[in-house]
Amino acid sequence: MKLPMLPPPAQKLLEGITSDDLLALLQNASPLPTGKYLHWDELRHRTPPRGISHEQWWLSVWLARNSMLQELPFTDKEGAPFRLAKPEPLLIHLHHIDRDAAGQIRTPESAPIHENKERFLLHSLIEEAITSSQLEGASTTRKVAEAMLHERRRPRDRSETMIFNNYRAMEQIRNLKSEKITPDSILELHRTLTLDTLDDPNDAGRLRETNDVNVVDNRDGTLLHQPPHHTELPERLERLCAFANADTDSTPFVHPVVRAILLHFMMGYDHPFADGNGRTARALFYWSMARSGYWLMEFLSISQFLRKAPAQYVQAFLHTETDQNDTTYFVLHQLSIIRRAIAELHDYLARKTQEQRDAERLLIKAGQLRSKLNHRQVALLTHALKHPGEIYRVAKHQVVHNVVYQTARADLLNLEQLGLLCKTKHGNAFVFHATEDLAEKIEHLNRP
């Protein structure tokens, strides 16, 4: 990856400009050239306004932003503070996220997501566990990973272990969301995420003890980031926890969503662990969002979008580090990712609602599938479509339909053979649940 070019020093640019030219620049200064929060590395490729150079254009941008930037309560490895601006796009993003992620969300049929909570929660946990691990190098296919998590079988290799650990960590965060975060709880979270996946097993759950951990581009070996000295990490982690636990009345005020994103950023910047920093940073982001009441984040996966454009993810870090610690670049990038994840959830809910409605109509009709099913099986499938994630047992099916055990067992095994139910072991007995794509399977089997 090519490192972004450093902006020309604003103080040096100011030395060579007349007062009249400076006044003209100030009158037309905007923090959003071309409507975007551009870094110098991007702006230098755009056409400047008539009559000024690229350097003068950048100076006008710097002047407009400098008055907006507020210092944050943490610093880089040289002791300089990180800063944040609040341009209009940032405020617009926050408005939409406040409205969509902390309020109620309903399907097109007006059924609240809570009615099918476990189904949608399982879907998002699996998605985040897989894609967050794939960002860090896990190579297991989605089909294999989903089967492992659904069946709750033990992982068979390092990649599966990364995904399994990530899934456990996301479940762990749900139990921590009402508690304050501490250095010990972050270490425990890291231990959960990295257990049995590190070259040195002792590195799981402990801060790095050397300075040989750097961020490099795996493709060409380019050094992208050198984290702070390892002796600084305990103090930096304490400061990060204090920032994470601050209430909304503290000053300077930091919006809860921005706070969660900044925690993500600082974990990536400090890189306090030998490995697993990215997974820990994203897990900490989810904890902070849940603690602030953004309940919908439990149902979203940000890593699936980060994985689609990993270069932009890294670039957001680099733009901050190469422009006087301006975290606005990273915050804007992450806000756009959150909004894309929310939009994806809306689409997913609409799609599943339509699939369920279509499948229920198919079950009512006479067709190829109906001729293969008895009334008990039709009733079970109809229930499964309305209650995704439900578990079915032979004994309960027997009681509900007043049949002998062998008949109930045959009903469920037949549905499994048709590919409509999945069978897993629970203790000493088998249990059944509908396949993730039940509606599609019904439609396929119903074709003449």
ABEGO torsion letter per residue (X at the ends): XBBBBBBBBAAAAAAABBAAAAAAAAAABBABBGGBBBBAAAAAABBBBBGBBAAAAAAAAAAAAAAABBBBABBBAAGBBBBBBBBAAAAAAAAAAAAAAABBBBBAAGBBAAAAAAAAAAAAAAAAAAAAAAAAGBABBAAAAAAAAAAGBBBABAAAAAAAAAAAAAAAAAAAAABBBBAAAAAAAAAAAABGABABAAABGBBBABAABBBBBAAAGBBABBBBBAAAAAAAAAAAAAAAABBAABOBBBBAAAAAAAAAAAAAAAGABABGAAAAAAAAAAAAAAAAGBAAAAABBAAAAAAABAAAAAAAAAAAAABGGBAAAAAAAAAAAAAAAAAAAAAAAAAAAAAAAAAAAAAABBBAAAAABBAAAAAAAAAAAABBGBBBBAAAAAAAAGBBAAAAAAAAAAAAAAGABBBBBBEABBBBBBBAAAAAAAAAAABX
